[in-house]
Amino acid sequence: MELARNHEMADEDDDPFIQLCISLHNSGTIDLVTVVCQPTFASLAGHAFFTAQHFYCEAIPQLDTDAMALMECCRILIEQAGADGAATQPNGAFRTWCQNNPDEGSMVVREARAGDELAQRFVTFALQAANDIDSAIDFVQSYVDDRRVFGITALSGMTYADTTAAHKALTVLEAFVVDIGDDLVRSNALLAAFDVLKQQNDALIATRLIMAAARDPGPGTLHGLARIIWLHNSLLNDQALRTAFLALELVNTEHIGTLRTLDMALRCLLGTKSEALALDFLTVKLRSGSQPVKNFEMTAHELTSGAPQRLYELIVRWFLSGSIALCRNVNDLVGTNEEHAFDTTVQPLGLTSMQQIFLCRKAIGFLFLKPVVCCSIIVSVLRAGDKDVEPAATELLFDPILLNYSGDAKEYLKRIPATDSAYSPVQNVLAKDAEFYATLNATRTIKELHPSDYQRNVIRERMHDEMQVIRKMAESNSIFFDLTHRSTILYGKRSFTYVVDQDGTQRAVAIDLKSFSTSFEVPRREILDPVGLDYMLRVFQMEKFK
């Protein structure tokens, strides 16, 4: 407990508290290594435990102690840390200790060869500390149990003085990448081989390894391929990336760790020469419909917040595919306001007249509730200046867009400048809209067409029920809902909360009530003709381009 209480995690290289404890241990006054075995230490949790673990990671390299006792100490520290990302930090401290005590490190290797379970667990770091490439290779070739994997992992952390030494290790590792018999060994050999390759930068060997790993890969090997694309994509040419992505199409949707690694890999490739391959793979994975784009959170965020033209071209591609799964994912890539209104043109994409009209209809089918974004896509088609497309595109802007929305969508169209190539057809749409409402208002009020009180009540009850569902859904997803006390205030300008001070007296704390609101525009036909609107959108969504 004193370790956690007195040692603060700091950037200082020479913490006086650590140095004092090291001196007391090395003089025999205390035994730091056995402290972690005590029940009191086992009760440490959270910040207190990781403060103590950090203390040990700083102290271990300088301790005078027995290797077996130190390995037991590190084992306890790692297991008590659980699944935390910092759990394995004691391994690095033990590696440094072996560098400082080479004879003890050699003893660990000997005990591992003899079959000692604890020594086997830490032999990787003893081998790396000595940079003993030949012994690590011997472990890989001589054993068929976990020691083979420990030897493979040791090779991944070695420093190779020249190409000959690196190729010697790569030759050993490649044999296990080719062998499909043991998926665990294969995946570890693949990752270790690329750790060696990053010191040599040999694209030919990298491609050969990917080709071998892509043949009948198991779950572990697929995870390894995903990590390589994430961490070592600079070593891969287009052929290797295509091969890896083709294999990774087989990733099971239940293997969340591999999918998250893939997400980070795709994110890294955006903005590079391999961006097109990454987007091709993302398209294939989403087209299957087994998972939404929100499962690729980092990639989706980069697409949404990055280059608008890239996002626009991807949306056009997905709409033109006619795939329901891809089109539905467009909603997760665009916002609900003008931040993703596209200021571009479809002209460079070389679409036919029919494709441009099809794009407009798909935009309405899937982005109808985001009218500004929807309008911007139709306007991008008008900017191409195709006279065969203009009548159909302008009609879609008028009906159903402007007939349903008179707010943000109309304001967006009004802001298009006279210098814009879409200005003239947009002005024609706005003039038609003005004429329509002028004619509509000229008839004055027709009471017979007004909804009855009963119909109005039905709508109010429906909206009330929908809002109740939305509110409960928001509460269920809130991280604060279960942490705070909730009160329902029917009326008033302020509320009072009574708190108890240290002396036991109650004190009233006043909280002034403030108003807040949000709004969204409901399409007119959602009220006037919900069935007809739903049918129209479904037709647009289900259309296929032939």
PEGI-V643455 format. One record per backbone hydrogen bond with DSSP energy under -1.0 kcal/mol. CO is the residue of the C=O (numbers start at 0). NH is the residue of the N-H. Records with the same first field share a line. If there is no record, write none. Layout:
CO->NH ; NH
This chain:
0->4
1->5
2->6
14->18
15->19
16->20
17->21
18->22
19->23
20->24
21->25
22->26
23->28 ; 29
24->27
33->36
34->37
37->41
40->43
45->49
46->50
47->51
48->52
49->53
50->54
51->55
52->56
53->57
54->58
55->59
58->61
59->62
65->69
66->70
67->71
68->72
69->73
70->74
71->75
72->76
73->77
74->78
75->79
76->80
80->83
83->86
85->88
87->90
88->92
89->93
90->94
91->95
92->96
93->97
94->98
95->99
96->100
100->104
101->105
102->106
103->107
104->108
105->109
106->110
107->111
108->112
109->113
110->115
115->119
116->120
117->121
121->125
122->126
123->127
124->128
125->129
126->131
130->132
131->135
132->136
133->137
134->138
135->139
136->140
137->141
138->142
144->147
145->149
146->150
147->151
148->152
149->153
150->154
151->155
153->156
154->157
161->165
162->166
163->167
164->168
165->169
166->170
167->171
168->172
169->173
170->174
172->176
173->177
174->178
181->185
182->186
183->187
184->188
185->189
186->190
187->191
188->192
189->193
190->194
191->195
192->196
193->197
195->198
196->199 ; 200
201->205
202->206
203->207
204->208
205->209
206->210
207->211
208->212
209->213
211->214
217->221
218->222
219->223
220->224
221->225
222->226
223->227
224->228
225->229
226->230
227->231
231->234
232->235
236->240
237->241
238->242
239->243
240->244
241->245
242->246
243->247
246->249
247->250
251->254
253->255
254->258
255->259
256->260
257->261
258->262
259->263
260->264
261->265
262->266
263->267
264->268
265->269
268->271
271->274
273->277
274->278
275->279
276->280
277->281
278->282
279->283
280->284
281->285
282->286
285->288
291->294
292->295
295->299
296->300
297->301
298->302
299->303
300->304
301->305
306->310
307->311
308->312
309->313
310->314
311->315
312->316
313->317
314->318
315->319
316->320
318->321
322->326
323->327
324->328
329->332
336->339
337->340
345->348
346->349
351->355
352->356
353->357
354->358
355->359
356->360
357->361
358->362
359->363
360->364
361->365
362->366
366->369
369->373
370->374
371->375
372->376
373->377
374->378
375->379
376->380
377->381
378->382
379->345
380->383
381->384
385->388 ; 389
388->392
389->393
390->394
391->395
392->396
393->397
394->398
395->400
396->401
397->402
400->403 ; 404
403->523
406->410
407->411
408->412
409->413
410->414
412->415
416->419
419->422
421->425
422->426
423->427
424->428
425->429
426->430
427->431
428->432
429->433
430->434
431->435
432->436
433->437
434->438
435->439
436->440
437->441
440->443
445->448
446->449
451->455
452->456
453->457
454->458
455->459
456->460
457->461
458->462
459->463
460->464
461->465
462->466
463->467
464->468
465->469
466->470
467->471
468->472
469->473
470->474
471->475
472->476
479->482
492->512
494->510
496->508
498->506
500->503
504->500
506->498
508->496
510->494
522->525
523->526 ; 527
524->528
528->532
529->533
530->534
531->535
532->536
533->537
534->538
535->539
536->540
537->541
538->542
